[in-house]
Amino acid sequence: MDKKDVMAIAEGLRLIEQGVETIQGVMREKKIKSIKDIAEELIPFFKADDDSLSESVIKHLGK
């Protein structure tokens, strides 16, 4: 690995850390105890959607 690779990995780890902090913040705020609880709420939400939300999430994740 060269310096560019190490920097890319470090940036990826920083983004993961930010994501985890965001998820934990929402979980604390909503008093959600587990990832399973989140999935149980998200799955029906996505299934009921007309795919516009799913596409929006996919586009956001693709950034």
C-alpha positions as CSV (number, residue, x, y, z in Angstrom):
1,M,0.0,0.0,0.0
2,D,1.1,3.5,-0.6
3,K,0.2,6.8,1.1
4,K,-2.8,7.3,-1.2
5,D,-4.2,3.9,-0.2
6,V,-3.7,4.6,3.5
7,M,-5.4,8.0,3.2
8,A,-8.3,6.5,1.4
9,I,-8.7,3.8,4.1
10,A,-8.5,6.5,6.8
11,E,-11.2,8.6,5.1
12,G,-13.4,5.5,4.8
13,L,-13.0,4.8,8.5
14,R,-13.8,8.4,9.3
15,L,-17.1,8.1,7.3
16,I,-18.0,4.9,9.1
17,E,-17.4,6.5,12.5
18,Q,-19.6,9.5,11.5
19,G,-22.3,7.1,10.3
20,V,-22.2,5.1,13.5
21,E,-22.4,8.3,15.6
22,T,-25.5,9.4,13.6
23,I,-27.2,6.0,14.0
24,Q,-26.5,5.9,17.7
25,G,-27.8,9.5,18.1
26,V,-31.1,8.6,16.5
27,M,-31.3,5.3,18.5
28,R,-30.8,7.2,21.7
29,E,-33.3,9.9,20.8
30,K,-36.0,7.4,19.8
31,K,-35.0,5.0,22.6
32,I,-34.3,2.2,20.1
33,K,-32.5,-0.7,21.7
34,S,-31.2,-2.7,18.7
35,I,-30.5,-2.8,15.0
36,K,-33.2,-5.4,14.8
37,D,-35.7,-2.9,16.1
38,I,-34.6,-0.5,13.4
39,A,-35.0,-3.1,10.6
40,E,-38.4,-4.0,11.8
41,E,-39.5,-0.4,11.4
42,L,-37.7,0.2,8.1
43,I,-38.7,-2.9,6.1
44,P,-42.4,-2.1,6.1
45,F,-41.7,1.6,5.5
46,F,-39.7,0.7,2.3
47,K,-42.2,-1.9,1.2
48,A,-45.1,0.6,1.5
49,D,-43.2,3.3,-0.5
50,D,-43.6,3.7,-4.2
51,D,-39.9,3.2,-4.8
52,S,-39.2,6.9,-4.7
53,L,-37.8,6.7,-1.2
54,S,-35.8,3.6,-2.1
55,E,-34.3,5.4,-5.1
56,S,-33.6,8.4,-3.0
57,V,-31.7,6.4,-0.4
58,I,-29.8,4.5,-3.2
59,K,-28.8,7.8,-4.8
60,H,-27.7,9.2,-1.4
61,L,-25.6,6.2,-0.6
62,G,-24.0,6.3,-4.0
63,K,-22.4,9.7,-3.3
